[in-house]
Amino acid sequence: MNLTRSIFVVTCAVLLLAGCRKNASSGGASNKIRVGYIGLTCEAPIFSAVEKGFFKEEGLEVEMVKCEWANYKDVLALGGFDITHHLVMYFLKPIEQGLDVRFTAGIHKGCLRVQASTKGNIRTVQDLRGKRIGVPGMGTPPFIFANRVLGANGIDASKDVSWRVFPAGELGLALDKGEVDAVADSEPIGSLLLADGKVRNVADQATDAPYKDEYCCAVIVNGKYLTANPKAAAAATRALLKGAKWVEANPAAAARLSVEKKYLASNPELNTVAISHLRYVPSVSGADLAVQSAAAEMKIAGMLSPSTNVSELAKKAFVHLDGVSDQWLESLQVEKVAGGQVPPDQDIRLYAELILSDTEESCCKAKPVLASQK
């Protein structure tokens, strides 16, 4: 027993050290907060909140903790960092299995789609039965979204469709070659395919009920930190929500900031296109509802246990914090900087080559975690 316990302790320590790179110890003061990030385009609210001083305005001393996809969830749960914002659907299964983290508010919505070739006759979700669907990876957010859509329409995703994996930038080519009948993708790939006339939307998270009001990404906090420091957790949540509002008002400025401060290895033009096709309209009630609806449809699709009580899971996964409300968000004002917006005549097709050749991952087209990496 002692040997087993020792191995567990060593394993946790190695995981924390290998999974994240941080510059200071965690500390115990309630005004200190460690914010995890991977280096993704859609993490712009995190970078903006740090660089614009929003954490400082909330009385917090912030430390950034760089992590990797492979053990991101585990490092948060084990206390390697305290707070971040990330995909609701990416965390619901781990929470069901006991991961000690809680959602506190929504950051952005609407970046996932299921699209069919305009050369075919697929126009509804029911038309996908028996068809081949291209995805950027099994277990990726587009794959999870497509599973939800199929399950909600009585289609068994494990039996009634065939899945084909292609790099995100090659999904359109797969359609052209007739290798797939439809694709599940994320921004900006979905907008590129529409602009080129290759696809029609079958399910759009940005416009179709019940998905149009659902948040892709939400603020998520380590459970133990939240219990010990509820005021700091609320303050950090407010800082991130203010960051989201600032990004919505200044997408081009946020894109430049993320690159110039070296949070990610992209370029300002590409990053501006990617950010401008997300809606950073933060909400507390919206995120609460998103957790409930995502959990309900993930269960229908077989991605959660048949015995899971969706209502109880949603209550376990989401917490309302003092001073963090939709009323506070409505009263919150942010600056609009000169040159910080996207030109109204911007044509996403002009950036197609840059986007399709880009090697950076976004929160909605992450590399799947292999079994050997778990």
C-alpha positions as CSV (number, residue, x, y, z in Angstrom):
1,M,0.0,0.0,0.0
2,N,2.8,2.4,0.9
3,L,4.6,1.7,-2.4
4,T,1.4,2.3,-4.4
5,R,0.8,5.6,-2.6
6,S,4.4,6.6,-3.2
7,I,4.1,5.8,-7.0
8,F,0.9,7.9,-7.1
9,V,2.5,10.9,-5.5
10,V,5.5,10.7,-7.8
11,T,3.2,10.3,-10.9
12,C,1.2,13.4,-9.9
13,A,4.4,15.4,-9.4
14,V,5.8,14.4,-12.8
15,L,2.5,15.2,-14.5
16,L,2.4,18.7,-13.0
17,L,6.0,19.4,-13.9
18,A,5.8,18.0,-17.4
19,G,2.4,19.4,-18.2
20,C,2.9,23.0,-17.3
21,R,5.7,25.5,-17.1
22,K,5.3,28.1,-14.3
23,N,7.6,30.7,-12.9
24,A,6.6,30.7,-9.2
25,S,5.1,28.5,-6.5
26,S,1.4,28.4,-6.1
27,G,1.2,30.4,-2.9
28,G,-1.7,30.5,-0.5
29,A,-2.8,34.1,-0.6
30,S,-6.3,34.7,-1.9
31,N,-5.2,37.6,-4.1
32,K,-3.0,35.3,-6.1
33,I,-4.3,33.4,-9.1
34,R,-2.6,31.1,-11.6
35,V,-4.2,31.1,-15.1
36,G,-3.7,28.2,-17.4
37,Y,-3.4,28.5,-21.2
38,I,-2.3,26.5,-24.1
39,G,-1.5,29.2,-26.7
40,L,-4.7,29.1,-28.8
41,T,-6.3,31.8,-30.9
42,C,-9.6,31.7,-28.9
43,E,-7.7,32.3,-25.6
44,A,-7.5,36.0,-26.6
45,P,-9.6,37.1,-23.5
46,I,-7.0,35.5,-21.2
47,F,-4.2,37.4,-22.9
48,S,-6.1,40.6,-23.1
49,A,-7.2,40.4,-19.4
50,V,-3.5,40.1,-18.4
51,E,-2.1,42.7,-20.7
52,K,-4.9,45.3,-20.2
53,G,-4.6,45.0,-16.4
54,F,-8.1,43.5,-15.8
55,F,-6.8,41.0,-13.2
56,K,-5.0,43.9,-11.4
57,E,-8.2,46.0,-11.4
58,E,-9.8,43.1,-9.5
59,G,-7.0,43.2,-6.9
60,L,-5.4,40.0,-8.2
61,E,-1.8,39.1,-8.7
62,V,-1.8,36.9,-11.8
63,E,0.7,34.2,-12.9
64,M,0.4,32.6,-16.3
65,V,0.9,28.8,-16.6
66,K,1.7,27.3,-20.0
67,C,0.3,23.9,-20.6
68,E,-0.2,21.2,-23.3
69,W,-3.4,19.6,-24.6
70,A,-2.5,16.1,-23.5
71,N,-2.9,16.7,-19.8
72,Y,-4.6,20.0,-19.6
73,K,-7.7,18.7,-17.7
74,D,-5.7,16.7,-15.2
75,V,-3.3,19.5,-14.4
76,L,-6.2,21.9,-13.6
77,A,-7.9,19.3,-11.4
78,L,-4.6,18.5,-9.6
79,G,-4.0,22.2,-8.8
80,G,-1.3,23.0,-11.4
81,F,-3.2,26.2,-12.1
82,D,-6.4,27.7,-10.7
83,I,-8.6,29.0,-13.6
84,T,-8.9,29.2,-17.4
85,H,-11.6,29.2,-20.0
86,H,-12.1,26.2,-22.2
87,L,-14.6,24.0,-24.0
88,V,-17.7,23.0,-22.2
89,M,-18.1,19.7,-24.1
90,Y,-14.4,18.9,-23.5
91,F,-14.8,18.9,-19.8
92,L,-18.3,17.4,-19.2
93,K,-17.3,13.7,-19.5
94,P,-14.4,14.2,-17.1
95,I,-16.6,16.0,-14.6
96,E,-19.1,13.2,-14.8
97,Q,-16.2,10.9,-13.9
98,G,-15.3,12.9,-10.9
99,L,-12.9,15.7,-12.1
100,D,-13.1,18.4,-9.4
101,V,-13.6,21.6,-11.6
102,R,-16.5,24.0,-12.0
103,F,-17.8,26.3,-14.8
104,T,-18.5,29.9,-13.7
105,A,-19.5,31.9,-16.9
106,G,-19.5,31.8,-20.7
107,I,-16.9,33.4,-22.9
108,H,-17.8,32.8,-26.5
109,K,-20.3,30.9,-28.7
110,G,-20.9,29.4,-32.1
111,C,-17.9,28.0,-33.9
112,L,-19.0,24.5,-34.9
113,R,-20.9,23.3,-38.0
114,V,-22.0,20.2,-39.9
115,Q,-22.0,20.9,-43.6
116,A,-22.9,18.9,-46.7
117,S,-21.6,19.2,-50.2
118,T,-23.6,21.4,-52.5
119,K,-23.1,18.6,-55.2
120,G,-25.2,16.2,-53.2
121,N,-28.8,16.1,-51.9
122,I,-28.1,16.3,-48.2
123,R,-30.2,19.1,-46.7
124,T,-31.3,17.9,-43.3
125,V,-29.7,16.0,-40.4
126,Q,-31.9,13.0,-41.3
127,D,-30.3,12.9,-44.8
128,L,-27.0,12.1,-43.1
129,R,-28.1,8.6,-42.2
130,G,-25.9,6.1,-44.0
131,K,-23.5,8.8,-45.2
132,R,-19.7,9.5,-44.8
133,I,-18.8,12.4,-42.6
134,G,-15.3,13.9,-42.6
135,V,-13.9,15.2,-39.3
136,P,-10.5,16.7,-38.2
137,G,-10.2,13.9,-35.6
138,M,-12.1,11.4,-33.5
139,G,-12.8,13.1,-30.2
140,T,-12.3,16.6,-31.5
141,P,-15.0,19.3,-30.8
142,P,-16.4,19.1,-34.3
143,F,-16.8,15.3,-33.9
144,I,-18.5,15.7,-30.5
145,F,-20.9,18.4,-32.0
146,A,-21.8,16.1,-34.9
147,N,-22.4,13.2,-32.5
148,R,-24.8,15.5,-30.5
149,V,-26.6,16.6,-33.6
150,L,-27.0,13.1,-34.9
151,G,-28.1,11.7,-31.5
152,A,-30.7,14.5,-31.1
153,N,-32.2,13.4,-34.4
154,G,-32.4,9.7,-33.6
155,I,-29.3,8.7,-35.6
156,D,-26.8,6.3,-33.9
157,A,-23.4,7.9,-34.6
158,S,-21.6,4.6,-34.1
159,K,-23.7,2.6,-36.5
160,D,-25.7,4.8,-38.9
161,V,-22.9,7.0,-40.3
162,S,-19.2,6.4,-41.4
163,W,-16.5,8.7,-40.0
164,R,-13.5,9.7,-42.1
165,V,-10.6,11.7,-40.6
166,F,-8.8,14.4,-42.6
167,P,-6.7,17.4,-41.5
168,A,-9.0,20.4,-41.0
169,G,-7.6,22.2,-44.1
170,E,-8.3,19.2,-46.3
171,L,-12.0,18.7,-45.5
172,G,-13.0,20.7,-48.5
173,L,-10.7,18.7,-50.8
174,A,-12.2,15.5,-49.4
175,L,-15.7,16.8,-50.4
176,D,-14.4,17.7,-53.9
177,K,-12.9,14.3,-54.4
178,G,-16.2,12.6,-53.3
179,E,-14.4,10.9,-50.4
180,V,-17.0,12.2,-47.9
181,D,-20.6,13.4,-48.2
182,A,-20.5,15.9,-45.4
183,V,-18.0,17.4,-42.9
184,A,-18.0,18.6,-39.3
185,D,-15.7,21.5,-38.9
186,S,-15.0,24.7,-36.9
187,E,-14.3,28.3,-37.7
188,P,-12.8,29.6,-39.8
189,I,-12.9,26.5,-42.0
190,G,-16.7,26.5,-42.1
191,S,-16.9,30.1,-43.4
192,L,-14.2,29.4,-46.0
193,L,-16.2,26.4,-47.4
194,L,-19.4,28.5,-47.5
195,A,-17.6,31.4,-49.2
196,D,-16.2,29.0,-51.9
197,G,-19.7,27.6,-52.5
198,K,-18.6,24.1,-51.6
199,V,-21.1,23.4,-48.8
200,R,-24.5,24.2,-47.3
201,N,-25.1,24.2,-43.6
202,V,-26.9,21.2,-42.1
203,A,-26.4,22.2,-38.5
204,D,-24.9,25.5,-37.4
205,Q,-24.0,26.1,-33.8
206,A,-24.1,29.9,-34.4
207,T,-27.7,30.0,-35.8
208,D,-29.6,26.8,-35.1
209,A,-31.7,26.1,-32.0
210,P,-30.8,24.9,-29.4
211,Y,-27.2,25.5,-30.3
212,K,-27.3,29.2,-31.2
213,D,-27.4,30.4,-27.6
214,E,-24.9,27.8,-26.4
215,Y,-21.4,28.7,-25.3
216,C,-18.5,26.7,-26.7
217,C,-16.1,28.0,-24.1
218,A,-16.6,28.9,-20.5
219,V,-14.6,29.9,-17.5
220,I,-13.6,26.9,-15.5
221,V,-12.1,26.8,-12.0
222,N,-10.2,24.2,-9.9
223,G,-12.7,23.0,-7.3
224,K,-10.4,23.1,-4.3
225,Y,-9.2,26.6,-5.2
226,L,-12.8,27.7,-5.5
227,T,-13.7,26.4,-2.1
228,A,-10.8,28.0,-0.4
229,N,-10.9,31.3,-2.4
230,P,-14.4,32.1,-3.6
231,K,-13.8,35.8,-3.7
232,A,-10.6,35.5,-5.8
233,A,-12.4,33.0,-8.1
234,A,-15.2,35.5,-8.6
235,A,-12.7,38.3,-9.2
236,A,-10.7,36.2,-11.8
237,T,-13.9,35.3,-13.5
238,R,-14.9,39.0,-13.9
239,A,-11.4,39.7,-15.3
240,L,-11.8,37.1,-17.9
241,L,-15.3,38.2,-18.8
242,K,-14.1,41.8,-19.2
243,G,-11.3,40.4,-21.4
244,A,-14.0,38.7,-23.6
245,K,-15.9,42.0,-23.9
246,W,-12.7,43.8,-24.8
247,V,-11.9,41.2,-27.5
248,E,-15.4,41.5,-29.0
249,A,-15.0,45.3,-29.2
250,N,-11.4,45.1,-30.5
251,P,-10.8,41.8,-32.3
252,A,-8.0,43.1,-34.5
253,A,-6.2,44.7,-31.5
254,A,-6.7,41.5,-29.5
255,A,-5.2,39.5,-32.4
256,R,-2.1,41.8,-32.6
257,L,-1.7,41.7,-28.8
258,S,-1.8,37.9,-28.7
259,V,0.9,37.6,-31.3
260,E,3.1,40.6,-30.2
261,K,3.2,39.4,-26.6
262,K,4.2,35.9,-27.9
263,Y,1.3,34.0,-26.4
264,L,1.0,32.1,-29.7
265,A,3.0,31.6,-32.8
266,S,0.8,33.0,-35.5
267,N,0.6,36.3,-37.4
268,P,-1.7,39.3,-36.7
269,E,-3.6,38.9,-40.0
270,L,-4.4,35.3,-39.6
271,N,-5.2,35.7,-36.0
272,T,-7.6,38.6,-36.7
273,V,-9.6,36.4,-39.2
274,A,-9.9,33.6,-36.7
275,I,-10.9,35.8,-33.8
276,S,-13.4,37.8,-35.9
277,H,-15.5,34.8,-36.6
278,L,-16.2,34.0,-33.0
279,R,-18.7,35.9,-30.8
280,Y,-17.2,37.0,-27.5
281,V,-20.5,38.0,-25.8
282,P,-19.9,36.7,-22.3
283,S,-22.9,35.5,-20.2
284,V,-23.5,33.8,-16.9
285,S,-27.0,32.4,-17.5
286,G,-26.1,31.5,-21.0
287,A,-23.2,29.3,-19.8
288,D,-25.4,27.7,-17.2
289,L,-27.9,26.7,-19.9
290,A,-25.1,25.6,-22.2
291,V,-23.9,23.1,-19.6
292,Q,-27.4,21.7,-19.3
293,S,-28.1,21.4,-23.0
294,A,-24.7,20.0,-23.9
295,A,-24.9,17.4,-21.1
296,A,-28.5,16.4,-22.2
297,E,-27.5,15.8,-25.9
298,M,-24.2,14.2,-25.0
299,K,-26.1,11.6,-23.0
300,I,-28.5,11.0,-25.9
301,A,-25.5,10.6,-28.2
302,G,-24.0,8.0,-25.9
303,M,-21.0,10.2,-24.8
304,L,-22.2,10.2,-21.2
305,S,-23.2,7.2,-19.1
306,P,-26.8,6.0,-19.5
307,S,-27.2,6.2,-15.7
308,T,-26.1,9.9,-15.5
309,N,-28.7,12.3,-14.1
310,V,-28.2,15.3,-16.5
311,S,-29.8,17.8,-14.1
312,E,-27.5,16.7,-11.2
313,L,-24.4,16.7,-13.5
314,A,-25.3,20.3,-14.6
315,K,-25.6,21.4,-11.0
316,K,-22.3,19.8,-10.1
317,A,-20.6,21.3,-13.1
318,F,-21.7,25.0,-12.8
319,V,-21.6,27.4,-9.9
320,H,-22.9,31.0,-9.6
321,L,-20.4,33.3,-7.9
322,D,-21.1,36.5,-5.9
323,G,-20.6,39.6,-8.0
324,V,-20.6,37.6,-11.3
325,S,-24.0,38.2,-13.0
326,D,-25.6,39.1,-16.3
327,Q,-26.6,42.4,-14.7
328,W,-23.0,43.2,-13.9
329,L,-22.0,42.3,-17.5
330,E,-24.7,44.5,-19.0
331,S,-23.3,47.5,-17.0
332,L,-19.7,46.7,-17.9
333,Q,-18.1,49.2,-20.4
334,V,-14.9,48.6,-22.3
335,E,-12.8,50.9,-24.4
336,K,-12.9,50.7,-28.2
337,V,-9.4,51.4,-29.5
338,A,-8.5,53.1,-32.8
339,G,-7.7,50.5,-35.4
340,G,-8.8,47.7,-33.2
341,Q,-11.8,46.5,-35.3
342,V,-12.0,44.3,-38.4
343,P,-12.6,46.2,-41.8
344,P,-16.2,45.6,-42.9
345,D,-15.0,44.6,-46.4
346,Q,-12.7,41.9,-45.2
347,D,-13.0,38.8,-47.4
348,I,-12.1,35.7,-45.6
349,R,-11.1,34.0,-48.9
350,L,-8.2,36.4,-49.1
351,Y,-6.7,34.6,-46.1
352,A,-7.5,31.0,-47.2
353,E,-4.0,30.1,-48.0
354,L,-2.7,31.4,-44.7
355,I,-5.4,29.7,-42.7
356,L,-5.1,26.3,-44.4
357,S,-1.3,26.3,-44.0
358,D,-1.4,27.4,-40.4
359,T,-0.1,24.9,-37.9
360,E,-1.6,26.4,-34.8
361,E,-4.6,24.7,-33.1
362,S,-7.7,26.5,-32.0
363,C,-9.9,25.5,-29.1
364,C,-12.4,24.1,-31.6
365,K,-10.0,22.1,-33.8
366,A,-7.7,20.6,-31.1
367,K,-5.7,17.5,-31.8
368,P,-7.4,14.5,-30.2
369,V,-5.8,13.1,-27.1
370,L,-4.6,9.5,-27.9
371,A,-5.2,6.7,-25.4
372,S,-1.5,6.5,-24.8
373,Q,-1.4,10.2,-23.8
374,K,-4.2,9.9,-21.1
